[in-house]
Amino acid sequence: MKTIGPLMVDVAGTELTPEDLGVLLHPLVGGVILFARNYASLEQVAALCAQIAALREPRLLIAVDHEGGRVQRFRVGFTRIPAMETLDRLYTESVMQATARAREYGQTIGRELATAGIDLCFAPVLDCECGISRIIGDRAFSTDPERVVALARAFRAGLNAQGMAATGKHFPGHGAVAADSHVELPVDRRPMEDILRRDLVPFKALIEDGLESIMSAHVLYPAVDAHPASLSRKWLRTVLRHELNFNGAVFCDDLSMGGAKQFGSLEDRARAALDVGSDMLPVCNDREGVLALLDALPQKPRHLASARLQKLYRRSVA
C-alpha cells in the first residue's frame, strides 16, 4: 500500500512547471503548501489544486497559511478576515458574541478554501501572546489561555463544519519570546512549570477535543531540552504524544526558517525532525534544498504517519 511522503513543498507560480511536476511525483513528497504567488483568481487556484490532486494516489495534501489578519495568503475574491486579537476585545464585552464570531471566521475560511480545493488551513494559532513577540502579536487570540481555548474551539468548530481539519500552532507556545523564528532562533528561558501553567493550556484543551494536527515551533526552551521543540524528542514524543496523548498529525514548522538553521544542514534537520516524531516536514522557498533532500532521504513506507495525514483531507459537506 502506498503511503504519503514526509515532505511538503511549494511550487513556483500559478501553474505547474515541468520541474514542479517532477518534484510532486517523487515518492518522498506528500504535500504542497501554497502562497500568495500561487494565486491569481479563485478559478485559477481551483484549477491548480485540481491538477495537484489528480497527480498521485494517495493524493497530495494541499495546505495554506490562512489565519486572517497579517497571515492570509489569498485576498482578492476572498473575505478579509480580521486578526484574531480583535476577538479578545469583543470577548471582554460579550463571550457569546466573541465565540460566535470566531466560529463564523472559521466557517468562512473553511468554506472559501474548500471551494478553492484546499485541504488544510494551518490555523488556529494557539500561542498565548505576552506582549513581546514580533511575529505572533495580533495573530494570537488573547494573552489569557482560557480565552484562547474558548475562541480557538469556536474557530475550529467553524472549520470542521466546512469539512476542514484544524492545525494548532506553534507547539508548545511561541508567544513569550521577542525573536522571529523565521529569521533567528528564539530562546524561551522559562521553567517547564510556567509553560505548563500557561502556554500548554490551549494545546491540552484542544487535544482533548480531538484536534486533528499540530505544528511545532522553532523555539528553544533550554530549561526543558537542548533542541528546539521542532527537533526535540522530549517535546514531541514525551510531552506531546505521551503526556498529552496527542494522536493526530505533527507538522514541523518550515525547515528552511532561520530558527532551525543552526542545527545542521537541511538534510540533518529533516532527519532529526523525522526521528523525533514529525509526520510531515514543510520546506518552503528552497527548491535547491528540496531537490537535495529528494536524493538524500530514505524512501520507506510510513504507514502510521500516512494514516494520520490522510485524516486531514478535506471532507465533503452537505
N, C-alpha and C positions, 0 to 999 in steps of 0.2 A: 504494500500500500504506500503510495506517495505521500510525503509529508510536506508541511510548509517550511521553507528555508528560514534561517535565522536573520537575514539581512533585510532591512527596509531602506530603500534607496530613493533618490529623486530622479526626475527626468528633466530634459533641457528646456522645453518650451511648451507651446500649446498643442504640438503634435509630436508623436514619437519618431525619433530619428532611427536610422539603421543601428547605430551604436546603442541607443536606448533598448531597442528590441533584443539585441544580443545579450545585454545585461539582464533584462527582465526574464529572459528564458533560461537563465542559469539556475541550476537546482539550489544554490545557496541563497537565492533571493526569494523572499516570501511576501514582501510588501512594498508598497510605493507610498511616499509622502509627497503631497502636492503643496506648491507655494503660489504666491500671487502671480509669478511669471507664467504659471501654467493655466492662468485663467484669462480669457478674453470675453466670454459670454457664457450664459447658462447652457446654451445649445452646444457650444464648443467643448466645454468641460464635461458635459454629459457624454458626448461622443468619445472624448479621450478616455473617460472612465470605462465606457463600454468596451473600447478596444483593449484596455489593460485587463479587464475582467475576462475577456474571451481568450487570452493568451495561454492560460495554464489550467491544469486541474490537479490538485485543488487550486482554486484561483487565488491570485494575489490579493492581499488585504490592502485596501486603499484608505489612507488616513490623511487628516489635515489638522493643523492647529487653528482652531476657530472658536475662541473663547468669548469673543466680544471685546469692546474697548480697543486697546492697542493691538491685540492679537486676534485679528480677523482677516484671513487671507483673501477671501472673496468679498468684494464690496458692491460693485455695480450690479444691480439686479438682485441683490440680497438685502435683507433687513439689517440696518445698522444697529447692532446690539451694544448698549452702553457697557462700560466697565462694571464688573461685578461689585466693586466697592459702593456703587450707588445704592445697592440693595441694603447695605448696612445702615445707611441713613434712613431709608424707608422703614427698616426693621424697628428702629427706635420709636417711630410713630405708630406702626401697626405691624405686628408679627404676621397676621393673616395676609395683609396686602403684600408684604415683602416676599413671603414664601409663594404666594400665588404668582407674583411677578417672576420669581426665579424659575418656577415651573414653566411659565409662558416663554421665557427666554430659551429654556432647554427644548421645548417643543418646536419653537420657531427654527432654532439652529438645526435640530434633528430633521424636521420636515424639509427644509431647504437643501441641506446637504444630501439627504436621501434622494431628492429629486435630481440632484446632480450626479448621483451614482457613487457617493462616498459611503464607505462602511463605518468609519470610526472617526469621531471627533476627540482630539486629545484635550479633554476637559471633563470635569471641573478642576480648577486649582483648589487644592485642599490646604495650601500653606496658610498659616496664621501670620498676617503681616504685623511687624513690630515697629513700623515707622522708620526703618533704616535701610530697607532693601532697595537697590537701584533698579532691579529687574522685576521684582514681584509687585510691590506697591499696590496700585489700584486694581491689579488683576485678582487680588485676594478678596474674598467676600467680607472679611472682618478681621479685627485683632482678637476677637473673642472666639475661642474654639467652639463653644456651644452654638454661637450664631453661624459659624462656618458649617457646622453639622446640619443645622436646620435648613440653611439656604442651599447647600450642596445636595442634600437629599431631594429637595424640591426640583432643583435643576436636573439631577439625574433622572427623576421620575418623568420629567418632560422629554428628555432624550429617549428613554425607554418606551414612552408612549408612541414614539415615531419609529420604533423598531431599531433604535441605535443603542449600542452599549456605551458605557462611560469609562473614562480613564482618569483616575485620581492622581494628581501630581503636586509637588515633586517630593516623593517619599525620601526621608521621614520628615521633611519640612525645610523650606528654603527661605522662610520669611524673617529669620533672625540674624541675617548676615548682610552686610552692605554690598559686597562684591557681586559682580555679574558673572555667573558661571559660563556665559558664552565666551568670555574673554580671559578669565582667570579662575583659579581655584578658590572659592570661598571657604573660610575656616570658621566653624562654629564651635567655640570652646566650652559651651555649657555642659554640665554633667548630664548623664543619662536621665536622672530623676526629673530635671527640668524639661527635657524633650518629651519624656513620657507624660508629664503632667499637662503639657500644653500642645505641642506640635503633633503628637501621635493621636490625640483625641479624635480629630476628624477622620483619620485613616481607620482607626479601630472601629468607629461607629459605622462607617460606610462598608467596611469589610463585613461586619456583622449583618448588614443589609443585603449582601451579595454582590458588592462592587465587582465589575467584570474584569477590569485591568488597572494596573498601576504603573506609573513611570517613576523611576528612581532619580535622585538628584546627584549631580556632580558637586557635592558639598562634603568637605572633610569634617568629621566630628572626632577630634583626637582623643577625647575622653572615652570614646567607645571603640574606635578602631583606627588603625594607621592608614586605611584606604578610604577613599570617598565612598559614600553609600552605594553608588552605582557599580563599584568594583569590590564590594565588601561582602564576604561570606557571612560575617556576623550580622549585618543589616538585612541581607536578602534571605538567607537560609534560616538563621537562628531567630531573628526578630520577626520578619515578615511572614515567613512560611510556618515556623514552629510556634512562636509565641502568639502571633495574631491570627494564625490559622487561615492565611490567605491562600485560596485555591485557584485564583484567576491568573491571567497572563501578566507577565512582568516585562515592561519595556525599559531598556536602558535609555537615558537621555542621549541625545545625539553625540556619538563618539568623536566627532570632529570638533567639538566645542573646546574652547581654551581650558575649561575646568578639568578636562581629562588628559590633556596633552603631556603633562609631566610624568605620567605613569606608563612610559614606554612608547613604542611605535604604535601605529594604528592596529597592526596585527596583534601586538602584545595586549592592547586594550580590549580588542574584540575577543581574544581567547580568554582573558581574565573575566570579562563580563559574562560570557557563556559559562565559564567554570563556576562562578558564584551563584548562578541561577537565573540569569536573564533569559527570557524566551525569544525576544526579538531586539535587534540592535539597529536603530536608525543611524545611518551615515549620510550626512547631508552636505551638499555643495563641495564635494571632493570626489569627482569621478575617477581621478587617477588613483586615489586611495581605495575606492570600491573595486576597481579592476585588479589592484594588487591583492585585495582580500579574496577575490574570487579564485585566484591562483593559489593562495596560501592556506586557507581554512579547510579542514577536513570535511568531506561530504559524507554524512551519516544520517540515518533516519532519526528523527526526534519526535517520537510518537506522542509523548505526554505534552510537550510544548506545542506541537501541532494541534492537538485536540483542544488545548486552551485557546489557541489563536483562532481556530475555526468557530468558536463560540462568539467571536467578535464580528462576524459577518453581519451586515445589515439585514434585518428581517422584514418581510412584507407585513404591512398592517392593513386592516380593513378600512 
